[in-house]
Amino acid sequence: GWPRSDGIRGGAAMDLFGDLRRMNKRQLYYQVLNFAMIVSSALMIWKGLIVVTGSESPIVVVLSGSMEPAFHRGDLLFLTNFHDDPIRAGEIVVFKVEGRDIPIVHRVIKVHEKGNGNIKFLTKGDNNEVDDRGLYKEGQNWLEKKDVVGRARGFLPYVGMVTIIMNDYPKFKYALLAVMGAYVLLKRES
């Protein structure tokens, strides 16, 4: 009677394997859904911040040393951009210039207000020798309100270093994303 009992044992093992496979598939679907929820939650929080702060980029990372000692490379800045707020000299603004992809974080050093309420202003990095006219597009001597992405309202020191490392070393970025993806997909619910 050996073969028959072996057959039974083999069948039980097959059933167990089938159960495991079904469970793993369900677990995988669950983890993929979990991942999708995390991503969509992050996007919703980001969109919410855009609405609340009035800024298209509510959080930015300082990428250069041009604002030291006020801000260092890797500092995370929190921005607001309410249109009713007047722009004043001494304020730190984040602005975009035509022809440059990355916004610049610098201080307003001069403000010109016209009678019709139009405001033009000039910026400079605290750590730079000269004002920003060399950074503006050719022929542009002043910034206007439309160029402003936001104004610095608060910051966290060095939290953005991860972003800088990822920009400087693209391989690190992919490795980090792979590890995060694997963690979310393989994490078992305890």
C-alpha positions as CSV (number, residue, x, y, z in Angstrom):
1,G,0.0,0.0,0.0
2,W,2.9,2.4,-0.2
3,P,2.1,4.0,-3.6
4,R,-1.4,5.0,-2.5
5,S,-0.4,6.7,0.7
6,D,2.3,8.5,-1.2
7,G,-0.3,9.6,-3.7
8,I,-2.4,11.0,-0.9
9,R,0.5,12.9,0.7
10,G,1.4,14.3,-2.7
11,G,-2.1,15.5,-3.3
12,A,-2.2,17.2,0.0
13,A,1.0,19.0,-0.8
14,M,-0.4,20.1,-4.2
15,D,-3.5,21.5,-2.4
16,L,-1.4,23.4,0.0
17,F,0.8,24.7,-2.8
18,G,-2.4,25.9,-4.7
19,D,-3.6,27.6,-1.5
20,L,-0.3,29.4,-1.1
21,R,-0.3,30.5,-4.7
22,R,-3.8,31.9,-4.4
23,M,-2.9,33.6,-1.1
24,N,0.2,35.1,-2.7
25,K,-1.7,36.4,-5.6
26,R,-4.3,38.0,-3.3
27,Q,-1.5,39.4,-1.1
28,L,0.2,40.8,-4.2
29,Y,-3.0,42.5,-5.4
30,Y,-3.4,43.9,-1.9
31,Q,0.1,45.3,-1.9
32,V,-0.2,46.8,-5.3
33,L,-3.5,48.5,-4.2
34,N,-1.8,49.6,-1.0
35,F,1.0,51.2,-3.1
36,A,-1.5,52.9,-5.4
37,M,-3.3,54.3,-2.3
38,I,0.0,55.7,-0.9
39,V,0.8,57.4,-4.2
40,S,-2.6,58.8,-4.6
41,S,-2.7,60.1,-1.0
42,A,0.6,61.8,-1.6
43,L,-0.7,63.4,-4.8
44,M,-3.9,64.6,-3.0
45,I,-1.8,66.1,-0.1
46,W,0.4,67.9,-2.7
47,K,-2.7,69.2,-4.6
48,G,-4.2,70.3,-1.3
49,L,-1.0,72.1,-0.4
50,I,-1.1,73.9,-3.8
51,V,-4.7,75.1,-3.1
52,V,-4.0,76.1,0.6
53,T,-0.7,77.9,-0.1
54,G,-1.6,79.5,-3.5
55,S,1.8,78.3,-4.8
56,E,2.3,75.9,-7.7
57,S,5.4,74.5,-5.7
58,P,4.5,74.7,-2.0
59,I,7.8,72.9,-1.0
60,V,11.2,73.5,-2.7
61,V,14.7,72.4,-2.0
62,V,17.6,74.9,-2.0
63,L,20.0,73.6,-4.6
64,S,22.9,76.2,-4.4
65,G,24.8,78.1,-1.7
66,S,23.8,81.5,-3.1
67,M,21.6,82.2,0.0
68,E,24.0,81.3,2.7
69,P,24.0,81.9,5.6
70,A,20.2,82.3,5.6
71,F,19.6,79.0,3.7
72,H,22.0,76.2,2.9
73,R,22.1,73.6,0.1
74,G,19.5,70.9,1.0
75,D,17.3,73.1,3.1
76,L,13.6,72.5,2.5
77,L,11.5,75.7,2.1
78,F,7.8,76.0,2.6
79,L,6.2,78.6,0.3
80,T,3.0,80.6,0.0
81,N,2.0,82.8,-2.9
82,F,-1.1,84.8,-2.1
83,H,-1.8,87.4,-4.7
84,D,-3.0,90.1,-2.2
85,D,0.3,90.0,-0.3
86,P,2.5,92.9,-1.4
87,I,6.1,92.0,-2.3
88,R,8.5,93.9,0.0
89,A,12.2,94.4,0.0
90,G,14.0,92.0,2.2
91,E,11.5,89.2,1.5
92,I,12.9,85.9,0.2
93,V,11.1,84.8,-3.0
94,V,11.3,81.8,-5.3
95,F,11.0,82.9,-9.0
96,K,11.1,81.3,-12.4
97,V,12.9,82.9,-15.3
98,E,12.2,82.1,-19.0
99,G,14.7,79.6,-20.4
100,R,15.5,78.1,-17.0
101,D,13.8,75.0,-15.7
102,I,14.7,75.3,-12.1
103,P,13.3,78.1,-9.9
104,I,15.7,80.3,-8.0
105,V,15.5,81.3,-4.3
106,H,16.8,84.8,-3.7
107,R,16.0,88.0,-1.7
108,V,14.2,91.0,-3.0
109,I,16.5,94.0,-2.7
110,K,14.6,96.7,-4.6
111,V,10.9,97.3,-5.2
112,H,9.4,99.7,-7.8
113,E,5.7,100.4,-7.4
114,K,3.9,102.2,-10.2
115,G,0.8,104.3,-9.9
116,N,-1.4,101.6,-11.5
117,G,-0.5,99.1,-8.8
118,N,2.1,97.2,-11.0
119,I,5.1,96.1,-9.0
120,K,8.6,95.4,-10.4
121,F,11.4,94.2,-8.3
122,L,15.0,93.1,-8.3
123,T,16.5,90.1,-6.5
124,K,19.9,89.0,-5.3
125,G,21.4,86.0,-3.5
126,D,22.7,86.9,-0.1
127,N,26.0,85.2,-0.8
128,N,26.4,86.6,-4.4
129,E,28.4,89.7,-5.2
130,V,26.0,91.1,-7.8
131,D,22.2,91.3,-8.3
132,D,20.3,88.8,-10.4
133,R,20.0,90.8,-13.7
134,G,22.5,88.4,-15.2
135,L,20.1,85.5,-14.4
136,Y,17.0,87.1,-15.9
137,K,16.2,86.6,-19.6
138,E,18.0,88.8,-22.0
139,G,16.8,92.4,-21.8
140,Q,14.9,91.9,-18.6
141,N,15.9,94.1,-15.8
142,W,13.1,93.5,-13.3
143,L,10.9,90.7,-12.1
144,E,7.1,91.0,-11.9
145,K,4.6,89.3,-9.7
146,K,3.8,86.7,-12.4
147,D,7.4,85.4,-12.2
148,V,7.1,84.5,-8.5
149,V,6.4,80.9,-7.6
150,G,6.2,81.6,-3.9
151,R,7.7,83.3,-0.9
152,A,9.6,81.5,1.8
153,R,7.5,81.1,5.0
154,G,9.5,78.5,6.9
155,F,12.2,75.9,6.4
156,L,13.6,72.6,7.6
157,P,17.4,72.4,7.5
158,Y,19.1,69.8,5.3
159,V,16.0,67.6,4.9
160,G,16.2,68.1,1.1
161,M,19.7,66.6,0.9
162,V,18.2,63.3,-0.4
163,T,16.8,65.3,-3.4
164,I,20.2,66.8,-4.1
165,I,21.9,63.4,-3.9
166,M,19.2,61.9,-6.2
167,N,19.8,64.8,-8.7
168,D,23.6,64.5,-8.5
169,Y,23.6,60.7,-8.7
170,P,20.7,59.3,-10.8
171,K,21.7,55.7,-10.1
172,F,21.1,56.3,-6.4
173,K,17.6,57.6,-7.3
174,Y,16.7,54.4,-9.1
175,A,18.2,52.2,-6.4
176,L,16.2,54.1,-3.7
177,L,12.9,53.8,-5.8
178,A,13.6,50.1,-6.3
179,V,14.1,49.5,-2.6
180,M,10.9,51.5,-1.7
181,G,8.9,49.7,-4.3
182,A,10.2,46.3,-3.1
183,Y,9.5,47.2,0.5
184,V,5.9,48.2,-0.2
185,L,5.2,45.1,-2.4
186,L,6.9,42.6,0.0
187,K,5.8,44.0,3.3
188,R,3.5,41.6,5.1
189,E,0.7,42.8,7.2
190,S,1.4,41.8,10.7
